[in-house]
Amino acid sequence: MEDNLAQADTDEHGAHAGPKAEASSHEEHSEGRHEGHSVADFRRRFWISLAVTVPVILISPGLPFVPGGRIVNVPGADWILLGLSTFLYIYGGMPFLKGFVRELRDRKPGMMTLVAVAISVAYFYSAATVFGLEGMPFFWELATLIDIMLLGHWIEMRSVGEASKALESLAKLMPSQAHRRNDDGSTTDVALDQLQPGDQVLVRPGEKIPADGSVIEGASAVNESMLTGESVPASKSVGDPVIGGAVNGEGALVVAVTRTGAESFLSQVIDLVREAQQSKSKTQDLADRAAMWLTIVALVGGASTFGVWLALGESLAFAMERAVTVMVIACPHALGLAIPLVVAVSTARGAASGLLVRNRMAFENARLIDAVIFDKTGTLTLGRFGVEDVTTFADIDRDEILALAGSVEELSEHPIARAIADAAASKRPVEGFAAIPGKGARGTVGGREVQVVSPGHLAASGIVLPVGVATLTAGGRTVVFVLVDDALVGAISLSDIIRPESAETVRRLIEMGIEPIMLTGDNSVVAERVATELGIKRFFAEVLPAEKAATILRVRSEGKVVAMVGDGVNDAPALASADVGIAIGAGTDVAVATADVVLVRSNPGDIPTVIALARATYGKMVQNLVWATGYNVIAIPLAAGVLAGAGILLSPAIGGVLMSASTIIVAINARTLKVKGSQ
């Protein structure tokens, strides 16, 4: 178990600058009831405490099912136990004692209060017996209780998604250096923090743009889909704005920097993600709710037991032992594992079904989802162009037009060119290939000059478009034209390819009574076409990143529990703002890091499985809490001595057996979790 849990702990102490440093800080010190303690801290405390527990158990009196109640008899065992238990109480129990103080300060008693009360009562009572108080010490119960609680909280912290990594992933979108142009035309590589508004930077083909700015030289197609959600690469020429983090296409650009640092578009997205993460409401932990009531039961039950037995004339030692037994039994070992074990099993089952659960608190809400908002580009669609139709204007067939166009476009790296080249069944040698900046490409194929160009090039060349061409661009499709020896012979219509699984996913969600909604940065014409094809009745188009998060909140304000499904940087604030954020696994690191659930197979058809797994997981949590605490209905009255007159008195040793049995049942029940509804 240590290997599996420790594997994800190896990078907790990395030091980074800017957003990375903040992400690392959040990873190292968890907030909430674990505030001030890292995953590595709980892991270290567990293994050290477990090592100290071994001798405690070996020399403790009152062990169940052990002849004489003690495994090894050693001189001065009680004093050795006191020393070892003092170390365990201070070192192993410190996270719970600190948590107890925080919960009292916040007036919200929960698991930390229950654990702190139980270990404190067990420790001080046991110490008193060493100094002469009549009674049986609870040293082995104290040690094992601390161990299991440390283990449970360690597992829990590892199961909770470390959403702050999203900020580090965002920072990685920017290049490490920029090619700043000097007055003499040469360039110098500088760090991004050295750039100032007014600087000029060279962006070579395929490189990331280092800062927000405007183009002052060159022309190219820039892929901004991961930042803006716009599926079509944007053509950029002199005077056009560009965004830092976008990927330059086939042409070189010189960009005049306009915004850097906190003023940049990407920094604003980082702020949106941070704000959404901090403001997202979290479902109160089930175990904390149970712990709050058990704390009340333990304190009231223990005090009542002590007072009643004293009133009945029993000795102080007898009344104290009954009261301590009640308070220790009220904190079952199983409660510390009831939720974390289900989460661990749920995570494993989900991974086997292509689901990575990162944030348990949000994942619990998935069982209540009644609206799923999909990003379009890269989620419902593949985020890349595909040939949808070919129209001929001359005596030449469809395959021949694709072959000629595909042969020329094979030599280009433009996304539209790649789509045409991939669609061509055959390709031929090309001579004299040349790009037409911002317009297309040309080349000689079999002795004929072939041009694949944009509508703007036709207009500039005075070529009149045939009647009916407008229908080719319906639904926001992109159209390029094919000329052979300057004669218009055909047109190729392209669009963002819809995922094969998307329509079935929408249908299944509607059958489940869940409303599918589409959200996109694309224009309304494209959005309407995709929504209509998939059977989605409600969509939001031309939505900027900040507006995406606001749109999520708008739908939530309708009283809906909302899941957001996305894959790009522009989706990160929305993913963080939703009740449940679901990322397509093939998307950007920041989308994956911001999400509560990741679809590893990049298949939106797994979303119904997410909901089914959440429902099954929540059910197991409730069952385990019943098993973990239910025996108290019988154990606490018996420990208090309600049947003492009949000779039935629950000893601390038998109470320990019941706690162990409860823990075993909880572990077995967690393993029976099944995932239903997977495809």
Salt bridges, closest charged atoms under 4 A:
ASP9 OD2 - ARG43 NH1 2.70
ASP9 OD1 - ARG158 NE 3.01
GLU22 OE2 - HIS26 NE2 3.82
GLU22 OE2 - ARG274 NE 2.99
GLU27 OE2 - LYS165 NZ 3.92
GLU28 OE1 - HIS13 ND1 3.40
GLU31 OE2 - HIS26 ND1 3.58
ASP41 OD2 - HIS37 ND1 2.60
ASP41 OD1 - ARG44 NH2 3.26
ASP41 OD1 - ARG45 NE 3.08
ASP106 OD1 - ARG105 NE 3.68
GLU156 OE1 - ARG33 NH2 2.44
GLU156 OE1 - HIS34 NE2 3.99
GLU156 OE1 - HIS153 ND1 3.98
GLU156 OE2 - ARG360 NH2 2.85
GLU162 OE2 - ARG158 NH1 3.07
GLU162 OE1 - LYS165 NZ 3.56
GLU168 OE2 - HIS16 NE2 3.85
ASP189 OD1 - HIS179 ND1 2.60
ASP199 OD2 - ARG180 NH1 3.68
GLU207 OE2 - HIS179 NE2 2.95
GLU207 OE2 - ARG204 NH1 3.97
ASP212 OD2 - ARG259 NH2 2.93
GLU217 OE2 - ARG181 NH2 2.87
GLU224 OE2 - LYS236 NZ 3.46
ASP271 OD1 - ARG274 NH1 3.02
ASP285 OD1 - ARG360 NH1 2.80
ASP288 OD1 - ARG33 NH1 2.57
GLU364 OE2 - ARG360 NH1 3.35
ASP375 OD1 - LYS548 NZ 3.22
GLU388 OE2 - ARG477 NE 2.16
GLU388 OE1 - ARG529 NH1 3.97
ASP399 OD1 - ARG398 NH1 3.95
GLU400 OE1 - ARG428 NH2 2.71
GLU400 OE2 - ARG448 NH2 3.30
GLU410 OE1 - ARG418 NH2 3.89
GLU449 OE2 - ARG442 NE 3.52
ASP496 OD2 - LYS376 NZ 3.50
GLU504 OE2 - ARG507 NH2 2.31
GLU511 OE2 - ARG507 NH1 2.32
GLU515 OE2 - ARG538 NH1 3.68
GLU515 OE1 - LYS560 NZ 3.47
ASP522 OD2 - LYS376 NZ 2.76
GLU533 OE2 - ARG529 NH1 3.41
GLU558 OE2 - ARG538 NH2 2.59
ASP571 OD1 - LYS548 NZ 2.88
ASP579 OD1 - ARG556 NH2 3.04
ASP596 OD2 - LYS280 NZ 3.10
ASP606 OD1 - ARG601 NH2 2.58
